[in-house]
Amino acid sequence: MEQVKLDILAFGAHPDDAEIGMGGTIALHTAKGFKVGICDLTKAELSSNGNIVMRAEEASQASDKLGLAVRENLGFPDRGLALDDLMIAKVVDVIRLYKPELVFAPYFEDRHPDHGHCGRLVEEAVFSAKIRKYQGAQGLPSHKVKDLYYYFINGFHKADFVVDITDVHKVKMDALKSYRSQFTLLDDNVETPLTNGYLEAVESRDRLYGKETETLFAEGFKTSRPLKRKYLIGESS
C-alpha cells in the first residue's frame, strides 16, 4: 500500500459499490483537488458475470475517470464478510495508513447482505482506529476520523443530507459504465438485476434526490451522528 494522506476514503464490499452510491461526490471533490481513495473489501469473485481479472480492470478504469488518488482491495471472501477480529484489524490498518478526514461506507439497509456487513465492519474499524492501545494487524499509529457517513447502493432511503452532483453526473455515469461485465448484457453474460436497467435506476434515484433539494442530480447520505452547526444563519462549523 502506498502511503497517501487522503481527504476522503470510501469503503465498498465490491468494486462498483462506491461508484453507485457516491461516484458523483467523489468526482466533485477530486475535481477540486481533494485526495480521495476507495478500498474494496472483496474481489467479487462470486459475481454472476465477469471474473476477478475483469473486475479489477474495470475498477482501474473507473478509478481513472473519477481521479482517485489510490484504490485498494483487501481480498476478503465474497459473501464472507463478518465482524471478524482480523477483518476489523485490516480495515483499521487502511484507515490508519491513509489518515482520512472523512470515511464513507454502505448503508446497513440493503438487499445485498455484503453491503450491510461492510457498513458494520467499517463502523467498528473507525471506532477502533482511534484507540491508541488497539494494535490492528500492523500496529500502526492511531487515527481519529472526523466523520463517518453512509451512502446508498440499492433502494431509496430518507437522506440526512445530499450533495449536489449536477456538474459531475456525467463523470459518475461514465465511471459506472466502465463495469461492462456488470451492467451490460454481453454475449457470455447471464441476465441479472444489474443488467436490467440498473444504471437507469441509479440515474433516476439521483434525480429524485436532486428534486427534493431543487437541483438536477444529487446523492443522498446518512450520518453516524447528528450534524453540528454553530449558527443556523451565516457562519457554520
N, C-alpha and C positions, 0 to 999 in steps of 0.2 A: 504493500500500500504506500502510495506517495503521500507525503505529509503536506497538506494544503490547508490553510485556515479558511474554513467555509463560513459564509453568512447564513446559508440555508442548507439543511441536509434532510432529504426526503427518503423515507424507507418505503419499500413495497414488498409484498410477498413474491411477486413475479415481475419480470421485465414487462413493461407497459402499464403497470398499475399506477405509478406516479404520473405518467403522461395522461392517462384517462382522467384522473381526479384533479390534477393541478398543473398540467402542462403549460397552460397559459400563464399562470402565476410564475412558474419557473422562467419562461421566456421573457416575461415582463421585467424580471429582476436581473437576468443575465444581460439584457439589452442596456440596463442602467449601470452595468459594470460590477454588480454584486457576484460573488462566487457562490455557485450553487452545485451541489452534488446529489447523486442518487445512490442508495445502497439497496440492491435487490437481495432478498433473503434466499431465494431458490432459483435454480436454473430452469424451472418449469418443465422438468423432464417428463411429466405425465400429461402434458397438453395433448389434446386430441389431434392437433395439427402442428406441423413443424417439428424441429428437434433441437437439441441443445446448441449445436453449432449455428443453426439458422437463427435461433432466438438471440444468441449473443451478437451475431452480425447485425440483426435488426436493431437491437438495443444500442449498438455503437452508432448506427446511422441516425437514430432518433436523438442520441446524446449530442451529436454534432449539430443537428438542426436546432436544438434547444440551447446550445452554447454552454454545456456543462463543463465545470472545472475538473470533475472527477466522477467516475462511476465504478462501483464495486459490486461484486456478487459473492455472498458468503457461502453459497453452495449447500445450504441446508436442504434436507429432503423435501421434495414437493409433496404436499399433503401430510407432512410430518412435523409441522410447526407446533410447538407446545411451550409452556412455561417451564422449560428445561434450564437447569442452572448453567450448563455450558453454553447454550444458545444465548441466554441473557448476557453472560460474560463476554461473548464475542461481539454482541451488539454494543455493549458498553465500551469495548475497545475502539470500535468505529467512531463512536461519539467523542471519546477522549482524544483520539488521533486527530480528528478534523476540527474539534472545538467549535461547533456551530453556535450561532446566536439562537436560531430557531430550528426546531425539529418538527417534521410532519410525518404522519403515519395514517394508514387506512382507518376509517371509522369502524367501530365494532359491529354495527348492524349492517350486515351484508349477506347476500345469498351464498357467497363462497366462504366456507369456514376459514380458509387460509388467510383471508383478509382480516377477519376479526382476530385471529390468533396473532397475526403480525402486529396489529394495533396494541394488543395486550403486552406482547414481548417488548415493543418499543417503550411503552409506558413504564414497565418495570426497569428497563435499561436506563431511561432518562433519570429515574429516581436514584438508581444505584451508582450512576456515573458521577454524581456529585459527592458521594460518600468517600471521604479520604481513605478510610481503612478498608474499603472494598477493593480487592485486588484485581478483579476482572480476570481475563485469560492471560494478559501480558504484563500486568502490574503497572499500567500507565498512570500518570498523574490524574487526579480527579478533575472533572469539568462540570460546571453548572450551566445548563441550558436556560436561556431567558424564558422561552415559552415553548409549549408543545401544542400543536394543532392537528386536527384530523380532517382528512379530505375524503370525498365520497367516490366510490368506484361504481357500484351498481345501485340503482334506486335513486330516489329523490327525497331528501330529508330536510327538515327545517334547519336552516343555517344560522349560526350565531353571528357570522359576518360573511361578506362576499368581497371578492377582488374583481374589479372591472378589467376584463381582458380583451375588450373590443379591439384594441390596436394590434394585438398579437394573436388573435384567434386563428388566423390562417397558419401561423407558425405551429401552434398546437396541433391542428389537424394534419398538417404536413408531417409532423413528427409521428403521430399515430399511424399514418399511412405507411410509415417505414415497416410496421409489423404486418407485412403482407400475408405471412403464414397464418395469422390470427384473424384478420378482418376481411380477407379476400377468399372467395371460394375457388381456389386453384384446382387444377385438374386432379391432383392426387389428394386433395383435402376432403374431409367429411363435413357435412353441414352441422354447425353448432350455433348457439345463440350469438356468438361473436361474428359469424359470417352472415347473419340475417339482419342487416340494418343496424348493427350496434353503433357504428360511428355516427349514423344519423341520429340515434337516440342520445348520444353524448352531446352532439351539437344542439339538439332540442333542449336538453337539460341546461346547457349553458345559456340558451336563450331565455329559459324560464327564470333562472337566477338573475339574468340581466333585466328582465321585465319587472321583477319585484323591486329593483333598485333604479329603474328608469335609465338603463343603459342597454346596449345591444347584446353583449355577451358578458357573462360573469361566472366565476367559480365560487362555490359555497364551502364553508368550513365550520367545524365545531371547535370549541375551545376546551382545554382541560381544566380551566378555572375561569372565574369571571374576568372580563376585560376591565382594566382600571383606567379611569380618566381623571385628571386633576381638575379640569373645568369642563363644563358641558358646552360652553361657547368660548371660542378663542383658543388660547394655548391649551394643549393637551399633553399628558405624559406619555 
